[in-house]
Amino acid sequence: MYTLYYSPGAASLLPHLLLLEIGAAYELKRIDTAAGEQRSPEYLRLNPNGVVPTLIVDGRPCAETAALLLLLCERHPQAGLAPAVDAPERAAFLQGVLYLANTLQPAFRLWFYPSDAGEVDATVLKQALRARIEKCFDQLAAQLADGRSYLLGERFSALDLYATMLMRWSRNMPKPATEWPLLKALAERIRARASWRRLYEIEGLTEWA
């Protein structure tokens, strides 16, 4: 049994989707980020960074979205959410996960919370972040330009879930991910999955359904 500390639509969306795809037993603990519960002493004991997600695995708290992706894929190989260690697509899978974790997700973090960058001109910062985010979308779209259905080819993987979560975050930006036709098609494939629909029911989400 896993326990996922989450906030609707936040980065916890990815491990929640993975748990649904895997079919693992889990329980949810909602963190009201608007009320600052992520900064409570109780939660900080689980996650000193004061962010979601946190996943309790065998009684121990684990954090970082990309790490949880890799961990759940490794613990549940039967779900087929990641290429095997010796599979030809393994390197592309790892590269894709780390690219999203190190480049696109941090850019979104600063887009939503520019104060995290300190005393900077928020307007100038957001212009730079928009350019970075759109460049990432260019690169993701380029991967799909050969006609493949998913980022690794014809095989669906956790990488597609990760990318689609981040695409969802762009929905209110000046140029959302759906402005790239190939990314829009990928998002539509993911949003048609039972796990996505079920997550929306559980978390009470309505935007970008």
C-alpha positions as CSV (number, residue, x, y, z in Angstrom):
1,M,0.0,0.0,0.0
2,Y,1.3,3.4,-1.0
3,T,0.3,6.7,0.4
4,L,0.5,9.7,-1.9
5,Y,0.4,13.3,-0.5
6,Y,-1.0,15.4,-3.3
7,S,-2.6,18.6,-4.4
8,P,-5.0,18.5,-7.4
9,G,-3.3,19.2,-10.7
10,A,0.1,19.7,-9.1
11,A,3.2,17.6,-9.8
12,S,1.6,14.9,-7.8
13,L,-0.5,14.3,-10.8
14,L,2.2,12.2,-12.4
15,P,2.7,9.6,-9.6
16,H,-1.1,9.5,-9.2
17,L,-1.4,8.6,-12.9
18,L,1.3,6.0,-12.5
19,L,-0.4,4.4,-9.5
20,L,-3.6,4.1,-11.5
21,E,-1.8,2.7,-14.6
22,I,0.0,0.1,-12.4
23,G,-3.2,-0.8,-10.5
24,A,-1.4,-0.6,-7.2
25,A,-3.2,-0.2,-3.9
26,Y,-2.8,3.3,-2.5
27,E,-4.4,6.0,-0.4
28,L,-4.4,9.7,-0.9
29,K,-3.6,12.5,1.6
30,R,-4.6,15.9,0.2
31,I,-2.4,18.8,1.0
32,D,-4.1,22.2,0.8
33,T,-1.3,24.3,-0.7
34,A,-3.4,27.4,-0.8
35,A,-3.7,27.2,2.9
36,G,0.0,26.5,3.3
37,E,-0.3,22.9,4.6
38,Q,2.9,22.0,2.6
39,R,4.8,24.2,5.1
40,S,3.4,22.7,8.2
41,P,5.8,21.0,10.6
42,E,4.1,17.7,10.1
43,Y,4.5,17.8,6.3
44,L,8.0,19.2,6.4
45,R,9.1,16.2,8.4
46,L,8.1,14.1,5.4
47,N,9.3,16.5,2.7
48,P,11.7,19.2,3.9
49,N,11.3,21.1,0.6
50,G,7.6,21.7,1.4
51,V,6.3,20.6,-2.0
52,V,4.2,17.9,-3.4
53,P,4.3,15.0,-4.2
54,T,5.5,12.9,-1.4
55,L,5.0,9.1,-1.7
56,I,5.2,6.8,1.3
57,V,7.0,3.6,0.1
58,D,7.4,0.8,2.6
59,G,6.9,3.3,5.4
60,R,9.4,5.8,4.2
61,P,8.8,9.1,2.5
62,C,10.1,9.6,-1.1
63,A,10.0,12.8,-3.1
64,E,10.9,14.4,-6.4
65,T,8.6,13.8,-9.3
66,A,11.0,12.2,-11.7
67,A,12.5,10.0,-9.0
68,L,9.0,8.7,-8.2
69,L,8.4,8.0,-11.9
70,L,11.6,5.9,-12.1
71,L,10.9,4.2,-8.7
72,L,7.4,3.1,-9.6
73,C,8.5,1.9,-13.0
74,E,11.2,-0.2,-11.4
75,R,9.0,-1.6,-8.7
76,H,6.2,-2.6,-11.1
77,P,7.9,-3.7,-14.3
78,Q,4.9,-5.8,-15.2
79,A,3.0,-2.6,-16.0
80,G,5.3,-1.9,-19.0
81,L,5.6,1.8,-18.3
82,A,9.4,1.9,-19.0
83,P,11.7,0.0,-21.4
84,A,13.7,-2.8,-19.8
85,V,17.3,-2.0,-18.8
86,D,18.7,-3.7,-21.8
87,A,16.0,-2.4,-24.3
88,P,17.1,-0.2,-27.2
89,E,14.7,2.5,-26.1
90,R,16.1,2.6,-22.5
91,A,18.6,5.4,-23.1
92,A,16.0,7.6,-24.8
93,F,13.6,7.0,-22.0
94,L,16.1,8.0,-19.3
95,Q,17.2,11.0,-21.3
96,G,13.6,12.1,-21.8
97,V,12.7,11.8,-18.1
98,L,15.8,13.8,-17.1
99,Y,15.2,16.4,-19.8
100,L,11.7,17.1,-18.5
101,A,12.9,17.1,-14.9
102,N,15.9,19.4,-15.4
103,T,14.7,21.7,-18.1
104,L,10.9,22.0,-18.6
105,Q,9.5,21.4,-15.1
106,P,11.9,23.9,-13.4
107,A,10.9,26.5,-16.0
108,F,7.3,26.0,-15.1
109,R,8.1,26.3,-11.4
110,L,9.5,29.7,-11.9
111,W,6.8,30.7,-14.3
112,F,4.2,30.1,-11.6
113,Y,6.4,31.3,-8.7
114,P,8.8,33.9,-10.0
115,S,9.5,35.0,-6.5
116,D,11.6,31.8,-6.1
117,A,14.2,33.5,-8.2
118,G,14.7,36.3,-5.7
119,E,14.5,40.0,-6.4
120,V,14.3,40.0,-10.2
121,D,12.2,41.7,-12.8
122,A,9.3,39.2,-13.0
123,T,8.3,40.4,-16.4
124,V,11.7,39.9,-17.9
125,L,12.0,36.5,-16.2
126,K,8.7,35.3,-17.5
127,Q,9.7,36.4,-21.0
128,A,12.8,34.3,-20.8
129,L,10.9,31.4,-19.3
130,R,8.3,31.5,-22.0
131,A,11.0,31.2,-24.6
132,R,12.6,28.3,-22.7
133,I,9.2,26.4,-22.4
134,E,8.4,27.0,-26.0
135,K,11.8,25.7,-27.1
136,C,11.2,22.5,-25.1
137,F,7.8,22.1,-26.8
138,D,9.6,22.5,-30.1
139,Q,12.0,19.7,-29.2
140,L,9.2,17.4,-28.0
141,A,7.3,18.0,-31.2
142,A,10.4,17.3,-33.3
143,Q,10.5,13.8,-31.7
144,L,7.0,13.1,-33.0
145,A,7.7,14.5,-36.5
146,D,8.5,11.0,-37.9
147,G,4.9,10.0,-37.4
148,R,5.3,8.1,-34.2
149,S,2.4,7.9,-31.7
150,Y,4.4,8.4,-28.6
151,L,7.7,9.9,-27.5
152,L,9.5,6.5,-27.7
153,G,7.8,5.4,-30.9
154,E,4.7,3.3,-31.0
155,R,5.1,2.3,-27.4
156,F,3.3,4.2,-24.7
157,S,5.4,4.9,-21.6
158,A,5.6,6.9,-18.4
159,L,7.5,9.5,-20.3
160,D,4.3,10.4,-22.2
161,L,2.4,10.8,-18.9
162,Y,5.2,13.2,-17.6
163,A,5.2,15.3,-20.8
164,T,1.4,15.5,-20.9
165,M,1.2,16.7,-17.2
166,L,3.6,19.5,-18.1
167,M,1.7,20.3,-21.3
168,R,-1.4,20.7,-19.1
169,W,0.4,23.3,-17.1
170,S,0.7,25.4,-20.2
171,R,-3.0,25.6,-20.8
172,N,-3.3,29.3,-19.7
173,M,0.0,30.5,-21.2
174,P,0.1,32.8,-24.3
175,K,1.1,29.7,-26.4
176,P,-0.1,26.5,-24.8
177,A,1.3,23.1,-25.9
178,T,-1.8,22.4,-27.9
179,E,-0.7,25.0,-30.4
180,W,1.8,22.4,-31.6
181,P,-0.4,19.9,-33.6
182,L,1.8,16.9,-32.8
183,L,1.8,17.7,-29.1
184,K,-1.9,18.2,-29.2
185,A,-2.4,14.8,-30.8
186,L,-0.2,13.2,-28.1
187,A,-2.1,14.9,-25.3
188,E,-5.4,13.7,-26.8
189,R,-4.1,10.1,-26.8
190,I,-3.1,10.4,-23.1
191,R,-6.3,12.1,-22.1
192,A,-8.3,9.3,-23.6
193,R,-6.7,6.8,-21.3
194,A,-8.7,5.4,-18.4
195,S,-6.1,6.5,-15.9
196,W,-6.4,10.2,-16.9
197,R,-10.2,10.1,-16.8
198,R,-10.2,8.4,-13.4
199,L,-7.7,10.8,-12.0
200,Y,-9.9,13.7,-13.0
201,E,-12.8,12.1,-11.2
202,I,-10.8,11.5,-8.0
203,E,-9.0,14.9,-7.9
204,G,-12.1,16.9,-9.1
205,L,-10.3,18.5,-12.0
206,T,-12.2,20.0,-14.9
207,E,-9.8,22.1,-16.9
208,W,-8.0,20.6,-19.9
209,A,-10.1,17.3,-19.7
